[in-house]
Amino acid sequence: MPSKQSAVLAGIRVLDFTSMIAGAYCTRLLADLGAEVIKCEPLSGDYVRVPAPLRDGKSAYFAHLNCGKKSLCLDLKRPEARELVAGLAAQSDVVVENFRPGVMQRLGLDYETLAELKPDIVYCAITGYGQSGPDAGLPAYAPIVHAASGYDLANMEHQDNLERPLRTGLYVADYFSGMTAAGGIQGALLHRERTGQGQAVDVALMDNMLSMLVYQVLQEQFSFDGPLMLYAPSPTRDGYVIVMPLTQANFVALAEVTDHPEWLNDPRFADFAERQRNWDELMLLIDQWTATRSSEECEALISEAGCPISRYKTVGQAITSAQSRYRGVMAEVDDGAGPVQVVNAPWRLSHSPVAAQPWVSEVGQHTRELLCDLLGYSPQRVTELAQQGVLIAADE
């Protein structure tokens, strides 16, 4: 169990200009690691405060991505707001933004400008296609990048009788890019610790998707001997399971537990190379065995024998499983409308706490505190700026 040592990013201050998923998930992970994250929101509040599910006007979606972050609400089009942001940047360690290239430069809040104020700043920009190149200025969300990267067509090739790519409601590019951005930021912080030098971290959703398509990238360069091994569901009496006898030990275990020792002497399955060439035939034999049993029985027998297998489960079944409960996968936060279960960061550290913080800020909840404590503004000056429409302080 982790000791009560400080979180690994305790003392690190992050200015967060992100919205939607990738950037917000990145800074949520930094907050889980102990960083002080200041979320800079427009006067209307972050767009992600709007999507369902809503309870008493509070978005549980926002809570999931933004728990543990302080809220600073201001109009970046106003010079007074940009002045105070520059002051906060000078007292911060990290800036994260996900505007299209050029937006922060026009606001005077780009890496080069802020690095003049604070040379050791770590500045992370998350965009669809990166900060440079002919596509850099294109707008993009995760499903756009899924299509542009080849991910959707590669997945389509693995399906039977499809005439067009599958619909998507899973934002793989966003969450994967958020995780790699958090990693890149921590690498830059380590570099700063060693050298005193800050730097820009350029994260592109496109680059992240291509880094996942390793086999497909190799297919574009080389010819492959034999068919691609596709891992398909095997039918059971009450659903489906997926079975993967990849190693020789896996295959032997499967042949023994299914009472098919003849498979071990079948030249089609003699070794991994032969099984790869005859994978579809092996899968048909597995399907015949699983079809006569329940999913639970298949999973119990094959798993105990030592071959990887899983039933197809709902997300609800996964997050309430004994394994998830034991590892503390879920955490409870309160967004002012009641408790919300969110997923903790996907790693555990042996000597440092990592956990979703149990609170969610109201719009502009920390504006006055941040300006008074960090920049030395008087309460009266904050009130004046609020009255002028420069910012929102929740206590006004």
C-alpha positions in Angstrom: 0.0 0.0 0.0 1.3 3.5 -0.7 2.8 5.4 2.2 1.6 8.8 3.3 4.4 10.5 1.3 3.6 13.6 -0.8 2.0 13.1 -4.2 4.6 13.1 -7.0 3.4 16.4 -8.5 2.8 18.2 -5.2 4.0 21.8 -5.5 3.5 21.8 -9.3 1.1 24.5 -10.5 -0.6 24.0 -13.9 -2.5 26.6 -15.9 -5.2 24.7 -17.8 -6.7 26.4 -20.9 -8.2 23.2 -22.2 -11.7 22.1 -23.0 -13.4 19.0 -24.4 -11.6 15.7 -23.7 -7.9 15.3 -24.5 -6.5 18.3 -22.7 -9.0 18.1 -19.9 -8.1 14.4 -19.3 -4.4 15.3 -19.4 -4.8 17.9 -16.6 -7.2 15.7 -14.7 -4.4 13.1 -14.5 -1.9 15.8 -13.4 -4.4 16.7 -10.6 -4.7 13.1 -9.6 -0.9 13.1 -9.2 -1.1 16.0 -6.8 -0.6 19.1 -9.1 -2.5 22.3 -8.4 -4.5 22.7 -11.6 -6.1 26.1 -12.3 -8.8 25.7 -15.0 -9.1 28.9 -17.0 -12.7 29.1 -18.2 -14.6 31.6 -20.4 -17.3 33.7 -18.9 -19.9 31.2 -20.0 -18.0 28.4 -18.3 -16.4 25.4 -20.0 -18.5 23.9 -22.8 -18.2 20.5 -21.1 -20.3 21.8 -18.2 -23.3 21.4 -20.5 -23.4 17.8 -21.8 -25.5 15.1 -20.2 -25.9 13.4 -17.8 -27.1 16.5 -16.0 -28.3 16.5 -12.3 -29.5 19.9 -11.0 -27.7 21.5 -13.9 -24.4 19.8 -13.1 -22.8 17.7 -15.8 -21.4 14.4 -14.5 -19.3 14.4 -17.7 -17.6 17.6 -16.6 -17.0 16.2 -13.1 -15.3 13.1 -14.5 -12.8 15.2 -16.5 -12.3 18.1 -14.2 -12.5 17.0 -10.6 -9.8 18.4 -8.4 -9.2 21.6 -10.5 -9.6 25.2 -9.3 -11.8 27.4 -11.5 -10.6 30.8 -12.8 -13.2 32.4 -15.0 -12.3 35.3 -17.3 -12.5 36.8 -20.8 -9.2 36.3 -22.6 -10.2 38.8 -25.3 -9.8 41.6 -22.6 -6.3 42.9 -22.1 -6.8 43.0 -18.3 -7.5 39.3 -18.3 -4.5 38.5 -20.4 -2.3 40.6 -18.1 -3.4 38.6 -15.1 -3.0 35.3 -16.9 0.6 36.3 -17.7 1.1 37.0 -14.1 -0.2 33.6 -13.1 1.9 31.9 -15.8 5.0 33.6 -14.3 4.2 31.7 -11.0 3.3 28.4 -12.7 5.2 25.4 -13.8 3.1 24.1 -16.6 0.7 25.5 -19.2 -1.7 23.2 -21.1 -3.9 24.4 -24.0 -5.7 22.8 -26.9 -6.6 25.7 -29.2 -5.7 25.5 -32.9 -2.2 26.7 -33.7 -2.0 30.5 -33.7 -4.8 31.2 -31.2 -2.6 31.6 -28.1 0.0 33.5 -30.1 -2.7 36.1 -31.1 -3.6 36.3 -27.4 0.0 36.8 -26.5 0.0 33.6 -24.4 2.0 31.3 -26.6 5.1 29.4 -25.5 7.6 31.9 -26.8 5.9 34.9 -25.1 5.5 33.1 -21.7 9.0 31.6 -21.9 10.3 35.2 -21.8 8.5 35.8 -18.6 9.4 32.4 -17.1 12.2 30.6 -19.0 11.7 27.3 -17.3 8.0 27.0 -18.1 6.7 23.7 -19.6 4.1 24.5 -22.2 2.0 21.7 -23.7 -0.2 22.2 -26.8 -2.6 19.4 -27.8 -4.1 19.6 -31.3 -5.4 17.4 -34.0 -2.4 17.5 -36.2 0.4 19.2 -34.3 1.9 22.7 -34.3 3.5 22.5 -37.7 2.9 21.0 -41.2 0.3 21.6 -43.9 -2.6 20.2 -41.8 -1.6 22.0 -38.6 -4.4 24.5 -38.8 -7.2 22.1 -39.5 -10.0 21.7 -36.9 -10.3 18.2 -35.6 -12.0 16.1 -32.9 -11.2 12.5 -32.1 -13.6 10.9 -34.6 -12.1 13.1 -37.4 -8.6 11.8 -36.5 -9.9 8.2 -36.3 -10.9 8.6 -40.0 -7.8 10.6 -41.1 -5.3 8.2 -39.5 -6.5 5.0 -41.1 -7.9 3.6 -37.9 -11.5 3.4 -39.0 -10.7 1.7 -42.4 -8.2 -0.7 -40.7 -11.0 -1.7 -38.3 -13.4 -2.0 -41.2 -11.1 -4.5 -43.0 -11.4 -6.8 -40.0 -15.2 -7.0 -40.2 -17.4 -9.1 -42.4 -19.7 -7.6 -45.1 -19.4 -3.9 -44.1 -20.1 -1.3 -46.8 -18.9 1.7 -44.8 -16.8 2.4 -41.7 -18.4 1.7 -38.3 -20.1 4.4 -36.3 -18.1 5.6 -33.3 -19.0 6.8 -29.9 -15.6 6.0 -28.3 -13.0 8.8 -28.3 -9.8 6.7 -28.4 -7.6 9.5 -29.8 -8.7 11.9 -27.1 -8.0 9.7 -24.1 -4.8 8.2 -25.5 -3.5 11.7 -26.4 -4.4 13.0 -22.9 -2.4 10.2 -21.3 0.7 10.7 -23.6 0.5 14.5 -23.0 0.6 13.9 -19.3 3.7 11.7 -19.8 5.3 14.3 -22.1 4.8 17.0 -19.5 6.3 14.9 -16.8 9.3 14.1 -19.0 9.7 17.9 -19.6 9.5 18.5 -15.8 12.2 16.0 -15.2 14.4 17.6 -17.9 13.8 21.0 -16.2 14.8 19.5 -12.8 18.1 18.3 -14.3 18.9 21.3 -16.5 16.7 24.2 -15.4 15.4 24.5 -18.9 11.7 24.6 -19.8 10.4 23.5 -23.2 7.3 23.1 -25.4 5.5 19.8 -25.6 3.7 19.4 -28.9 1.1 16.6 -28.9 -0.9 15.7 -32.0 -3.9 13.3 -31.9 -2.9 12.1 -35.4 0.6 11.1 -34.2 -1.0 9.3 -31.2 -3.3 7.3 -33.4 -0.6 6.3 -35.8 1.6 5.1 -32.9 -1.2 2.7 -32.0 -1.4 1.2 -35.6 1.9 -0.6 -35.4 0.9 -3.7 -37.4 -0.9 -1.6 -40.1 2.1 0.8 -40.5 4.3 -2.3 -41.1 1.8 -3.7 -43.6 2.3 -0.5 -45.6 6.0 -1.2 -45.9 6.3 -5.0 -46.1 4.5 -8.0 -47.4 3.3 -10.5 -44.8 3.3 -14.3 -45.2 -0.1 -15.6 -44.3 -3.3 -14.1 -43.1 -3.7 -11.6 -40.3 -4.7 -13.2 -37.0 -8.0 -11.7 -36.0 -9.4 -12.2 -32.5 -13.1 -12.8 -32.9 -15.9 -13.6 -30.4 -16.7 -17.3 -29.9 -20.4 -18.0 -29.4 -21.7 -19.6 -26.2 -25.1 -20.7 -25.1 -25.8 -17.3 -23.5 -23.4 -14.8 -25.2 -19.8 -14.7 -26.4 -16.3 -15.2 -25.1 -12.9 -14.3 -26.6 -10.2 -16.9 -26.4 -6.5 -16.3 -27.3 -4.2 -19.3 -27.3 -1.2 -17.5 -28.5 1.8 -19.2 -26.8 2.5 -22.9 -26.9 1.7 -23.1 -23.3 -1.7 -21.4 -23.9 -2.5 -23.8 -26.8 -1.5 -26.9 -24.8 -3.7 -25.8 -21.9 -6.6 -25.1 -24.2 -6.3 -28.5 -26.0 -6.2 -30.3 -22.6 -9.1 -28.5 -20.9 -11.4 -28.8 -24.0 -10.5 -32.6 -24.2 -9.1 -32.3 -27.7 -5.5 -33.7 -27.3 -5.6 -34.4 -31.1 -5.1 -30.7 -31.7 -1.6 -31.1 -30.3 -0.6 -33.5 -33.0 -2.4 -31.7 -35.8 0.3 -30.3 -38.2 -1.9 -27.2 -38.8 -1.3 -26.2 -35.2 2.2 -27.6 -34.6 3.7 -24.2 -33.6 2.9 -20.5 -33.5 3.7 -20.0 -37.2 1.4 -22.8 -38.3 -1.3 -21.7 -35.9 -1.1 -18.2 -37.4 -1.5 -19.6 -40.9 -4.4 -21.7 -39.9 -5.9 -19.4 -37.3 -9.4 -19.3 -38.7 -9.6 -23.1 -38.7 -8.5 -23.2 -35.0 -11.1 -20.6 -34.1 -13.8 -22.7 -35.8 -12.9 -25.7 -33.6 -12.9 -23.4 -30.5 -16.3 -22.1 -31.5 -17.7 -25.6 -31.6 -16.6 -26.3 -28.1 -17.8 -23.0 -26.6 -21.2 -23.1 -28.3 -22.3 -26.0 -26.1 -21.5 -24.2 -22.8 -22.3 -21.0 -21.0 -20.0 -18.0 -21.1 -19.3 -18.3 -17.4 -18.4 -22.0 -17.7 -16.1 -21.4 -20.6 -14.4 -18.6 -18.8 -13.9 -20.6 -15.6 -12.6 -23.7 -17.2 -10.3 -22.2 -19.8 -9.0 -19.5 -17.5 -8.2 -22.0 -14.7 -6.3 -24.1 -17.3 -4.0 -21.1 -18.1 -5.3 -19.9 -21.4 -6.4 -16.2 -21.7 -10.2 -15.8 -22.1 -12.9 -13.4 -21.1 -16.6 -13.1 -21.3 -17.9 -10.0 -23.1 -19.0 -7.7 -20.3 -20.8 -4.4 -20.1 -19.0 -1.4 -18.7 -21.3 -1.7 -15.7 -20.1 -5.2 -15.0 -16.5 -4.2 -15.5 -16.5 -1.3 -13.0 -18.3 -3.2 -10.4 -16.3 -6.4 -10.7 -14.4 -7.8 -7.7 -11.1 -6.9 -9.5 -12.1 -3.3 -10.0 -13.3 -3.0 -6.4 -10.1 -4.5 -5.1 -7.9 -2.1 -7.1 -10.0 1.0 -6.3 -10.7 1.7 -9.9 -13.6 4.0 -9.1 -13.6 7.0 -6.9 -16.5 9.1 -5.6 -16.6 12.9 -6.2 -19.2 15.4 -5.3 -20.1 18.1 -7.9 -22.7 19.9 -5.8 -25.5 17.8 -7.2 -24.5 14.6 -5.3 -22.0 11.8 -5.6 -20.6 10.8 -9.0 -18.4 7.7 -9.6 -15.4 8.5 -11.8 -12.5 6.3 -12.9 -9.2 6.8 -11.1 -5.9 7.4 -13.0 -4.9 4.1 -14.7 -1.8 3.5 -12.7 -0.8 2.9 -9.1 2.5 4.0 -7.4 3.9 2.0 -4.6 5.0 5.0 -2.4 2.9 7.9 -3.6 -0.9 8.6 -3.6 -2.7 8.8 -6.9 -6.4 9.5 -6.8 -9.2 11.6 -8.2 -9.8 14.5 -5.9 -13.3 14.4 -4.4 -14.5 17.9 -5.4 -15.6 19.8 -8.5 -15.4 23.6 -8.8 -18.2 26.0 -9.5 -17.6 28.4 -12.4 -15.1 31.0 -11.2 -15.1 29.6 -7.6 -11.4 30.3 -7.1 -11.0 33.5 -9.1 -10.8 35.9 -6.1 -8.6 33.6 -4.1 -6.1 33.1 -6.9 -5.9 36.8 -7.9 -5.6 38.0 -4.3 -3.2 35.3 -3.0 -1.0 34.9 -6.1 -1.0 38.3 -7.7 -1.7 40.5 -4.7 -4.9 42.0 -6.1 -7.2 43.6 -3.6 -10.7 42.3 -3.1 -11.9 45.6 -4.4 -9.9 45.3 -7.6 -11.3 41.9 -8.3 -14.8 43.2 -7.8 -14.1 46.1 -10.2 -12.9 43.6 -12.9 -16.0 41.5 -12.3 -18.2 44.5 -12.7 -16.4 45.4 -15.9 -17.0 42.0 -17.4 -13.4 40.9 -17.4 -13.9 38.0 -15.1 -16.4 36.1 -12.9 -15.8 35.6 -9.2 -18.3 33.1 -7.9 -18.8 35.1 -4.6 -19.9 38.2 -6.5 
